[in-house]
Amino acid sequence: MSMKRAALCAGLVGLAIAGTILVLLYFGVSGILIVGRGIDLMYFLWPSSKFLLITWRTTMQGILLTALLVALNFALYATVALLLRCALRLMRRRSELN
């Protein structure tokens, strides 16, 4: 898998996660993401969602901030995918040398 494809696939996963969380917030059922002893998966899967405003879907400022946070999540997932790909490639090279 090429670097561009890996980044795009991971970015799309990040976009899907952010979209799913926004849909859950819209319908008021984001509480289903809380597991165990108060661990909220929303903040684990989309860390920048902490910055969402209460008016995330009603005011221009809230909508723009939400769009920025979704883009940040896309970039975060793409970066993690590229770092993992590079780490795996480096580990494979080292194992081939031994």
N, C-alpha and C positions, 0 to 999 in steps of 0.2 A: 504494500500500500504506500502510495507516495505521500510526501509531507503535506501537500495541499489537500489531498483527499482525507487524510487523518484529521487535519485541523478542521476541515469543513464538516466532517461527520460528527466530531466531538462538539463543534459549535452548534450544530443543529440539535444535538441532544440537549445542550444547555438552553437553547431557544425553546425546545419542547417542554423542558422542566419549568422554565419561567412562565411559559404560557399556561401550563397546567395549574401552577400555583395561583396565577392571576384569576383563572376561571374559578378555582376553589374559593378564593377571596371574594369574588363577585357574588357567588351564590351563598356566601357566609358559612361554608363548611370546611374551612381550612384547619379546623381542630382535629380532623382525621389524621393529620400529619404528626400528631403528638403520640409518641410511643413510649412505653416503659414508664419511668419515673419523671415525666415531664420533659423528655427529650423531643424538641421540635425539629422535625426533619426539614421544615421549610428553610430554616436558617442554615442547615447543613448542606442542603442541595443548592440553595440560592443565597449565599452569604450576604449579598448586597441588598436583599429584601428588607433588611433591618432599617434601611433608609426610606422605605415607602411612606408616603404621606397618607393621612386619613382620606384626603381628597385625591387619591391616586387616579381616579377615573372621571372626576367631575370638573376639575379646574385645569387650565392650560399648564400651570406650573406643575401640578401633579402628574399630568399626562406626559409632559416632557421629561420629568424626572424618572417616571416609570420606563419610558422608552430608553433612556440612558442606562438605567439599571439592567434592563434586558440585554442591551448591547454589551454591557460589562460582563454579564453572565456568559454570553456567547464567547467573548474573548477569553474569559477565565477557563472555560472548558477546552477551548482550542489550545491554549497555552499548556494546560496540564497534559493534553494528549500529545503534543509535540515533545514535551519534556519526558514523558514516559516512553515515547518512541525512541528518542535519542538514548535514554538510559538502557533500554532493551538492546538496542544496536551495539552500544558500548559493551554490555555484558556478553553479548554473543561473540564479539571480536576477542574479548579477553579469554573466553572459554576455548576459542579456536586456537589461540596462541599456546595454550597449555597442553 
